[in-house]
Amino acid sequence: MTLQLKPLAYKKIQQGQRLLQVEDLEHPFAVDTLQEGEVVLLESPTGDLAAKALIGRQNKGLGWIFTLDSHAFWDQDFITTCFTEAIDRRETLFNSESTTAFRLFNGEGDGIGGFTVDWYDGFIQINWYSKGIFSYRDLLVSCLIEQLPKIQGVYETKRFKTKDNEWQIKHTYGHPAPHPLVIKENDLRFAIYLGEEWMTGLFLDQREVRQFVNSQSLDLDVLNLFSYTGGFSVAAAVGGARKTVSVDVANRSLPKTKEQFELNGIYPDTLEDEIRVMDVFDYIHYANRHEIDFDLVVCDPPSFARTKDYQFVADQDYKALAHQVFNLTRPGGMAILSTNHSGYSLEDFQQGMVEVGLNHPGMCQLIQSFDLPMDFPTTMDEASQYLKVLVFYRAQ
């Protein structure tokens, strides 16, 4: 099928947009007839062939553009080329002795949207985000294994809606990974669990931020809000932090965080007291009442969160949360504010946080920022450039 692009969408595609939205089309009603995995031709407003796209409905949109070249086709050669280039791009990471886990293939940023592949010391985790790309599952997996024969085992997760009798998480190739699988990241050690849940135990896209925390934490008191399995806390502790406090509402955060600490040879007597299984907002009120503050505060909330007493939506509520984080930061200290909400643009996030910092009595100033590391290549689409991390210094 051939679809015509609106003028603005055509311009954005020429500038690097690769995610196709229904509103990009002159005749959006035509999408109702499109099948998952179907290849469509996209015409410019003047009727010239502009691009080729594959239909794969997900939260990012209708599908993704895989080429602007009229002579290129969605076939095994194209897929093999994308995998080869992605592997070559990560040669430094493959050869690293200090880091053994990273993003191997990052969807549309590496040329094929709708799925990602993470490398965990010889084992891979594939995340499928649409039925469209999953319809090519056999071809994609076989091409990947062919290009990277040192893969020891493959785990797959379907993140799109499935039927009740379908598998969602499965070991599909090679031998099973150890439980846990211990990987290294800049010489820190982390326990990874493949095949159990959607999340494996570590957000690989925060690698550079953890390294920053590690380098800045000597003799500091560090607070890690929304701590998950304690990655930032471990980075701080190994970096010589005087104290770390990890706060997360999930019950699993206590044993998982203890495990990460112990893997790195840290067994403080007060460790359990420093891992708080409680609502982050309740902890903030607790810290305020007891006048507890920190030299470094890391805040990395989910895009959306709901607990018994609180609801958090990043693009609506982060400014109020940032004010509270700055309150917990000592004069001369730093606060790291992070969001992975793809709908919260960098411009809006940075503008909002800077406004809060300037109006705060502590005069909190933006001093540094992070985005996705090199193994997470992106397109010009905002949804592709989802991670935004801002570092603030509290002057007073």
Protein Blocks (a to p, Z undefined) as FASTA:
>chain_A
ZZdddfklmmmmmnopabdcfklpfblmlmmmpcghiacddddfkopafbdcdddddfkb
nbdcfbfbfkbccdfklmmmmmmmmmmmmmmmmmpckbccdcfbgcjlnopghiacddee
hiacdddfbfklmmmmmmmmmmmmmmmmmbmbdcdddfbdcdfkbcfbdcfehjdddddd
dddeehiacdddehkambnoiafklmmmmmmmmmmmgopacddehklnommmmmmmmnop
abdcdddfbfklmmmmmmmmmmnopacfklmmmmccddfklmmmmmmmnopacfbdcddd
dfbdcdfkbccdfklmmmmmmmmmmmmpcghiacddddfbfklcfklmmmmmmmmmmmpm
klpadfbdcdddfklccdfbfklmmbccdddddfZZ
